[in-house]
Amino acid sequence: MQEQEDQNEARKTKILVSVIAVLLVIIVMITISYIRSTHPRTQAKKEATAIAKKYAHLETVDNFYWFTRKDTYFSVTGKDDKGENLAVIIPKSGDKVTVLNQKDGVEEGHIRQIMETDYKEKRIQKISLGLYKDKPTWEVVTKNEDGSLNYYLLSFEKAEEIMIIKNV
């Protein structure tokens, strides 16, 4: 009787150890996958921040954006060494950096407000800043109830509608 109880106890311990080992493997795999999937964004942000600090003398960075239309742009917003709020738009190639004073355009918070009031969009997936046809542009991606996406391009200067693509 005691021997059978000891065997049951040993079996329970083996099962528990096996479950813990499987869970640890799953956690490690998820962690590795997460790190690999976020690495390009982390690297792009690091490089864009360095370029923005060099060209626009940014001292603080508030936001990072990854904008892809015909070309890819990385943008950062923040304050320069004079306390000015700037937006720095950097092409993927790293050349021809565009520096904008945020007071000359519409900030992300205002874009969100416009989307919610004027366009009645509640499910904003992404907002990014870049260049479209060589003009500073906000891209807003929203998601519909059915899972389809809408793309809005609004001018940086006045949030004027440039293009809308719905139900993609």
N, C-alpha and C positions, 0 to 999 in steps of 0.2 A: 504494500500500500504506500509506504513512504517512498519507495523507489519510483512508483508511477507518478506521485506528486512532484518529485524532483525532476522527472523527465518532462512533465507538463510545464513546470517552471522554467526549465532550460529552453523548451520550445518557444514559450512566450518571450523570453529574453532574446532569442535569435530573431524572432519576428520583429520585435521592437527595434533591435539594432538594424535590421534590414530596412525597415521603414525609414528610420532616421538617415541611413546612408542614401537611400533613394531621394529623400527630400533635400539632403545636402547637395547631391549631384544636380538636381533640378534648380536649386538656388544658384549654384555656381554657373550653370549654363545660361540662366536668365541674366545674371550679372554680366557675363562675357558678351552676350548678345546685345545688351543695353549699351555697354561701353563701346562696342564696335559700331553700333548704329548711331551713336551720338558723337563719335570722334570727328567726322567731317565737319559738323556744325561747330563743335568746340574749336577745331583748328581754324576754321574760317573766321570765327569771332575773334580769336587771338590775333590773327594776321590783320584783319580789318581794324581792330583797335590800335595796333602798332602803327599802321599807315595813317589813321585818323590823328593819332598823337603827333606824328611827324609833320603832316601837312596842315593840320588845323589847330595844332597845339592843344588838343583836348586833354583836360586833366581828369575829368570824370566821364564815364560812359553809363548812360541810363538804359538804352535799348540797342538791340542788335536785330537787323532784318536781313533776310535772304530773299531776294526778289528775282524771279525768273520769268521772263517773257521770251522775246527773241534772244536776248542776251541775259547773262546772270550778273547781278550786282549784289554787293554786300554793303549795308549801310549801318552806321552807328549814330546815335544822338547823345549829346552830353554838353558839358560846359567847357569852354576854353579857359586859358590862363587869365582872361579879362572878365570872366563871369558871363560871357555871352552864351546863350543856348544855340548850339549849332547842330546841323545834320550833315554828315559826311557820306557821300555816295561813292563807292569804289567799284569799278568794273572788275570782273573776275581776273582779268589780265593784270590788274594792279596799276595801270597807267591812267592818266586823265581823270584825276580825282575831282569830284564836284563838292564844293563846300557851300552850304546854304545856311543863312541865318534863320532860325526857326520862327522868329517874329515876322518874317516875310512870307510865311505860309501857314498851313493848317497842321496842327499837331495830332498825334494818334488819338488822343482822348476825344478831340473834336470830331475826328473821322468816325469813331465809334458812335458818338451821339448822332451824327448825320445818318448813319446806317440804320440806327434804331428808330429815328423819328421820320426821316424822309423816305426811306426805302422799306421800313417795317421789318428789317432783318434782325432777328433775335439770336440766331445761331451762327455767330461769327467764328470761323475756324482759324483765320489767319489774317493779319494785316502786315503789309511790308511796304517799304519805301525803296524806289529805284528809279531808273530812267526808262521812259517809253518814248520812242521817237525823239530822243535827246532832251526830253523835258522831265523834270522831277514829277514823279507820279506815285500815288498811293494805290496799292492793289489790295482789295478786300475779297476774301474768299468766304462764302457762307454756305451752309448746308441746309437743304430742304428736308421736310419730314420723310420723304421717300429715299433720302440718301444722296440725291443728286446735288451737284455743286453749282454755285453762281459765282461769277467773277466780275468785280466792279473795278474799273480804273478811274480814279479821280485825280484831278490836278493837285499838286502840292500847294500852289499859290492860293486857290480859292475853292478847292474841293469841287470844281466843276466836272461834270460827267464827261469822260473821254470815250469810254466803251463799256458795254455790259454784255456778258455772255451768260445766258441762263440755262439751267437744267442740263448740265453736262454730266 
